[in-house]
Amino acid sequence: MKGFADKPNYIIELLERGVTLEHVIDGHICEQTVMEKSAFVVGDLGTLMRQHTCWQSVMPQLQQYFPVKCNSSPVVIEVLASLGLGFVCANKAEVKLVLEHGVPPENIILSGVFKQLAHIKHAAKNNIQYVVCENEAELSKIARLHPNAKLLLQLITEAHAAETSMTFGFSLKSCQHLLETAKELGVQVVGATFHIPSSCQDLQQAYNHALSDARCVFDMGEDLGFNMHILDIGGGFTGSEFQLKQVESAMRPLLDAYFPQLSGVQVLAQPGSFYVASAFTLAVNVIGKKVVTRRWDTLSPGEMNEDTECLYYMNEGVYGPFSHKLLGNNIAAPSVHKHVLCANEAVYPSSLWGPSLDQLDQVVERCLLPELSMGDWLLFSNMGACCLEEFSGLSSSSQLPVYYTISTSDWYEMQEAGVALDSAMKNFSILQ
């Protein structure tokens, strides 16, 4: 995961004889209980294989490019590279990471809205030709520092613009000027890219607008003599097979109409969260508790009823692995580790907070939980695309330990698919 790209030594726990992911989490919680009760992450590498199989069954015609910013775990990179995925890198560090794992330069795209000069130079030096460009200023930089680049023009979509106040990319109106400028500067344009967010409600309309605009870009580029042959439809895939089929159903007829197979256009996609979100679980510890009531005159100290709200403070918050909450993303309520919820056991309105005591450090605003005690553990699932960043000083730990697991059946399936993980073979720990 993020923050561990410079740590090549890792252990993969091979699960045998009915040992499950829950057993692994139990074991590491026991270790943490004896020691410091620090937060940690457990990753199931078998999920990557299952998600890959799902994608291949629904969208086999689309070449996957994994955005490294989504999860830069060296193990994840190695697995996905072995499965034949390309990679989208936002900076020099991400480029170096994927190159170190044997990814050929032609399978790497350098993205990023405003790229540092050193990053463009590094891409040129390492023969990474595919570069995303979305404005004239970036085009001038690329032309000066990487004249052999092959550009993918970033096209803004209505669905993406509606989701954020900070829109990036070029409009269809400005496309002709950008293409003509590229022609004057002698830089090759080979295609276009766009993004439809997973929150989009009308997929049919969103893809219709985006693909029709992309077709216009291709036509204008071809009229100027460019070899337009790559279309990147971006991300927006949640990880659900049902949602993937919804996207495929909305997009497939439109792709056939605007970019039929006989056109020779290579269509790419960026399934980031789709691959890794469900593969990682975050375990955090309750370090503080406060009980508040709406009617102070009716309760004795410590007493709880339906007017009670419990505020629980955890050892990680929005200035750590829950940083995506600051971007407006909701975080689902966690499960309580080993808490046996009886049929008649009361649950109370609860909120979950990080350790900073900052008013912004609220992880979950409202959920129903049984009464917890300090030292209890909470498990947040679907954290593979967001939970391990380079944290600020307000996080309780600069890096979280990550424990990788895989069942023997998943391991054999991965080997059959060509995933060797040779660098990890000596690091296997068998749990049975």
N, C-alpha and C positions, 0 to 999 in steps of 0.2 A: 504494500500500500504506500501512499504518499509519505515521504520522509524516510523511506528505507531504500532508495535507489542506490545509496552508497554503501549498503551493507549486504555483500554477496552471501554471507553465511546465514543460512536459515535451516530450520528443521521441519520436515514434513512428517506428520504422524500418520502412519498407515494403519487403518482400522480393520481389524479382523474379528471373526467369530462373534458377530452381533454387536460389536462396539459401535455406538452411535455418536453423532455430534454432541448430543446432550451429555453423554458420558465424558467427553473431552472437556466440555465447559465445566461440568461438576469437578473434574480433577483440577483444573486450573483455578477454580474458585477456592478449592481447599488449600492449594498452594498459596494463593493470595491472602486467605484468611490467616494463615500462619505468619505471613510476612506483613506486607503493608496495605493490603486491600486496594491496590492500584487498579485502575481500569485497564482492560485489555480487549483484544479483538481475536476472534476465531474465524478462519476462512476455510470454506469447503471447496476445494479445487474441482471436485466432481461436478459442482454446479456449472462451472465454466463449460464443461463438456456437454452437459445436458442442454444448456442454452444454445450452444453451437449447433447441436443436433436439431433443436427446435427451429432455429433460423434457417438452416439448410432445407428443412422440410417445407417451410412456408415461403421463403424468398431466396431460393438457390441461385437465381439469376443476378442478384445484386452482390457485388464484391464488398466485403466488410472492411472498413478502416476504423480501428479503435482509437478514440481520442485519449491520449495518455494523461491529460489533465484529470480525467475521470478516476483513474486509479493507476499509480505508477509503481505498484509492487513489482519487484523483479521477477517474482514467480509468475504473476499474472502475465507480464510481458512475454516471458519465456513460453508459457503455455499457448497464448494466443498467436505468437509468432510461429510456433510449431504447427498450429492449425491453419496457417497460411494467410492470416490477416495482415493487412497493411496498417499503418499507424499515422495518426494526425498529431503533430507535435507543435506546441505553442511557443517553444523557446529552445535555446541552445542545450540546456540540461536535458530536456526530454529527447532531443535528437541524439545526444551522446548515449543516453540510456538504451534506446532501441538499437542503435548501431552496435553497442557492446553485446547485444543479444543476437547478433548475426542477421539483423533485418537488412536486406539490400536497399540501397538508396532509392531505387525506383519504386519501392513500396512505402515511401515516407512522403507525407505532405507537410510543409511548414505553413502553419496557420497564424492567427494572431491579428488583431486589428491594427495595432501600431507596433511594428517590430523594431527592436534595437538594431543598430547598425552591425554590432558584433554577431548577432544571430543570423542576419542575412549573409554576412561574410562566411560564417561557419558552414551554412548550408551550401554555399557555392564551393567552398574548399572540399566538402565531402560529397560533391556531385549530387546533392539533393535538388532536383530540378523543379518539382511541383511546389508552387508557392501560391497561397491565397492572397488576393489583392482586392481592396474594396474602395479605394479612393485615389485621386490623382497624385497626392503627396507620396503615398506608399509606392505608387507606380514609378515615380521619379527615383526614389531610393533604390528600388529593386533594379531598375535599368542601369543605375550607376554601379551598384555593388555586385549584381548577379545578372549580367546581360544574357546568360544562357538559360535563365529561368523559363519555365513553362507555367503560365498564369492560369489560375482558376478565379474568375471574377465572382466576388461575393454579392449575391443579389438579395436585397431586402424583401421580405414577404409581408403581406398584410397581417397574417396570423402572428408573426414574430413581433411586428411593430405594435400590435395591440397588447402584447404581453409586457412590454418594457417601455419606459420613457426614454431610455438611451438606445436609439436605433442606430445600427451600424450596417454598412453595405451600401450599394448604389441602387438607385431607382432605375426603372426601365427608361425614363426620360433622359437620364445622364449617361446611359450605356453607350450610345453612339460616340459621344465625345471621348469617353474613356478608351474605347476601342481604337479610335483614330489616333489618340495620343500614344497608345502602345505601339501602333504602326509606325508613327513618326520616330519613336525612341528605339525601334528595332527589337522590341521584346515580343516574344511569341505568346499569344493567348490560345489556350487549348480547350477551354470549357468554362463551366459556371458551377457555382455551388449555392445552396440556399438551406434554410432551416425552418421546419414546422415544429413548434413546441408540442410536447406531449399533452399539454393542457388544452389544446385546440378542440373545440366542440364540433365544428363542421369540417371534417377531414376532406370531404368531397370538394367543397368550395375552395378550401385552402390549397390543396394540391392542384386543382384546376387552374387557379391564378398563378401559382408558382411555376408550374410546368409550361403553361402557355407563355409566361414571361421568359422562361429559360429558352423556349423554342425561338422566341424573337431575338434573344441574345445570340444564339447559335447562328441564326440566319444573317444577322448583321455582321457577325465575325467572319462567316464564310464569304460574304460579299466583299470583305476587305482582304481576303486571301488567307485568313487563318485556318488552320486545320483543327476545327472544333470537334473533339471526339470524347470528352470526359464530362459527365454530369454527376455531381455529388449532391444527393438529396438530404444530406445532413443527418441529424439525430432525431430525437423525439420518440424513442422507443422505450417504454417503461420497464420492460422485462416480462410482461405478461404475454402469454401466447395468444390470448383472446384479443388484446390490443394490437399485437403484431398482425393478426389476421384482419382486423378492422382497417389498419393502414394499407395492407396489401390489397384488400378489396376496393378501397377508395382510389388507390394509386394505379393499380395494374391497367385498367382500361385507358387511363390517361397517358401512361407511359407508352402503351401500344399505339396510341394515336399520335403523340408528339415525337416520340423517340423509338420507333419500331426497331426490332432486332436487325433488320436489313440495313438500317441507317449506319450501323457500325459504331454507334456511340456506346462507350463503356459506362455503365451506371454504378455509382458507388453509394454507400450509406455509412453512417457513423453510429453503430449500436454500442454506446458506451455503458450507460446504466443497464441496458438490456443484459449484458454479459455479467457484470460484477455486482450489481446492487444486492441481489438475494444471496450472494455467495459469502457475505461477511456479517457476523453478529458482534455487536459491541456490548460488553458487560461493564456496568458502572456500579459504584457503591454508594449507598445512602450515608451521608456524613452528618446530616443535620435534619431537624424536624421542628415544625412549628404548627400548632393547632390554633386556628382562628374560628370565631363563631359570629354569626350575624346578630344574635341576641345575647349579649354578654350577661344580662341579668338572670338568665334561666339556667346557666350551667355552673357547676363547680369546676375548679381548676382541674384540667386533665380529662374531664368528662366529654364524651362525644355523642352526638345524635345527628338527625337529618339536617340540622342547621350548621353542622361542622364542616369546615374545609381544612384539609391537611396540606401544608406546604413542605415538600421534601427537597433537601439540598443534596446534590450529587457531587462526586469528585471530578466531573467534567461538565462543561457547558458550552455556550455559544462561542466562546473564545477558544474552543478546542474542537473536538470532533463534531459538534453540532453547529458549526459555523454557517451551514447553509440555511439555518433558521433566520439569520440576519438578512438573507436575500429574499425573504418572504415565503420560503418553503415550510410547509407544515410537517411536523414530526409525529409519527403515530405513537400511541401509548405503548409502553413496554409491557412485557410479561414479567412476573415476579418469580425469581428463581426459587424453586422448591417450596413455594408457599402453597399449601393445600387449602384450596378455597372450598369450604363446606357449603352445602346447599343453603344453610341458614346463616352463613357468615355475612356480616354487614360489609358493604363497601361504601366509601365516602368520596365526595367530590375532592379531587386532589389536583395539585399543580406541581410541576417538577422544575427545579431551578439548578443552575450551575453554582460553582463555589465563590464567584466574585462578589456577590451581594450587589451587583449592578442591576438596575431595573430592567435593562435589556436582556439580562441573562436568564430569561425564562424559556425553558426548552419545550415543555408541554403545558399549554395554558389550562386545560381542564380535562380530566379523565377520572374514571371510577376505579379505585384501588382499595383493597383491604388495608387495614391499619398496618403500617410498616414500622419497623424499629431501626435505629441506627445500626449500620453494619449489614443490613439486608442488601441483596443484589438485584439489580434490574437489568433485563436483557432487551436490547433494541435490535430488531432484525432489519434486513434490507439496508444495511449501512455501508455496503461495498463501494458506493460511488461518492461518498462524502465524508467518511468519518475519520480519515487519517490525513491531516494536513500538517504543514509546518506551523505549529501553534505559537501564539503570542505568550508573553510572560504571565498572562492572566490564567492560562491553563495550568492545571496541577501537574502536568508532565509535558515535556517538549516532544516526546515521541511515545507512542503506545506500543507495547509488545504485541506481536502478531503471531498466532499459532496456526500453521497451515495443516489441514487434514485432508485425507482422501481415503475412501473405502477401497478394498482390494478389487472389487468388481469395477468401480469407476477407473481405477488405475489400469486395469487390463484393457478397458475400452479406450482409454486415452492412448495407450501404446499401439493399439490396432489402428488408431486414427493418425499415427505418426508422431505422437508427442513423446519424446524420449526423456526430457528433463535430466540429461546426463550430468549436469553440474550439481544436481540435487541427490543423486543416487546414494552418495556416501552419507547423506544427512537424513536418511530415513530412520524413524523411530517407530517400531511396530507395537501397537496397542492391541491387546487381546484379553 
